[in-house]
Amino acid sequence: MNNIEELLNKEKERMDNLIVPNEMEDRLRSSLNNIPNKKRKRNFKIKVASIILAFLVLSYNADTLAFYGKKLIGYENVMNGTLQELNNLGKGQLIDKSHTFSNGVKISVDGIMLDDNNMVIFYTIYSPNGNVMDISNDIHIRITGIGNRLFTYGGQGHANEDDTELKWVISTHQVPMFFEKTINFYVELNKDIPEDGTIEFKIDRTQALGKGIKIPINKKVELDQRNITIQTLTASPTTTVVKGQIQDIFDLGLDYINKDRFRPEKLEMALIVNGEEIARQSAGMSTSMKGTNFEITYDALPKDIKDLQLKLIAFGGDHDTNEVIKLEKGETKQLKILDQDISIEKIYEKDGNTYITFTTEENIALSRV
């Protein structure tokens, strides 16, 4: 379907360049004069009717042809419900560019979907030898924008039954900036002799999915030892992203000076809309000069929203404690560290080693003793 317009243009160009022989008109007039008038009129009416019918059919189905031409084919097993719905509506931008390696392996960027939260890229790995799953392990992909700005990403893929084709859907964790028009999809194949190539494509923002809605929240969740600040919620056609902060740069500095560092490792938060939990897609944390921040990505919000809630499910991390405890063999001891109860149940020696049995709550672990 992607090539229909190109084929029609080529056929039009061929017809326009046809050269009619000089004697053609005389032959046609002579043949027409030998046909009875009734038959000529009948043939003429049939031709006119056929032309009108063809015009009506093509005009009626022009939008349908364009609609199906924009849909991505073969990604049904790897799209979530939101992306399938957008694809069925013909949303997104077709790319249809590829790079082929010397061994016949082909990488094709089929299309993208762009909104305020991320850029979704649909690409295909093709291997004529029926070993596409093995080949995919040898392929490294890097996505860059202006000034080689790197896009990190995550996603999932699905191979066909004969293992010749692998469809991937990936979402970038950054959005192209408003002045970024060119994206470079760099592919490297580390198989036998390493090869690389770049698939370059332009972003057409007229085909973007639309603007997102950014809601400022700026609410703190108070815990025993820390506060979590939920800063914003951004809803777009593809995803819903919640961003927040665990520590600012001032808190990080104080912890370092006081030797009471905290390294967050686990944060689970549920997004509940109209009493139903929205599926979580990914989550991440980062520490920089801006502090320790988190970002959680969920599926897109439903259209009719009556009630929206964020619920903290779990939060934890690694604390510096620097506690010194004196022990004696055969003695049990009850401890309280950071308001957590810890029991030393047993101390004994065996084969030249000393063994200590600790008991803690299920969600507590002694990372360094």
Disulfide bonds with the S-S distance in Angstrom:
none
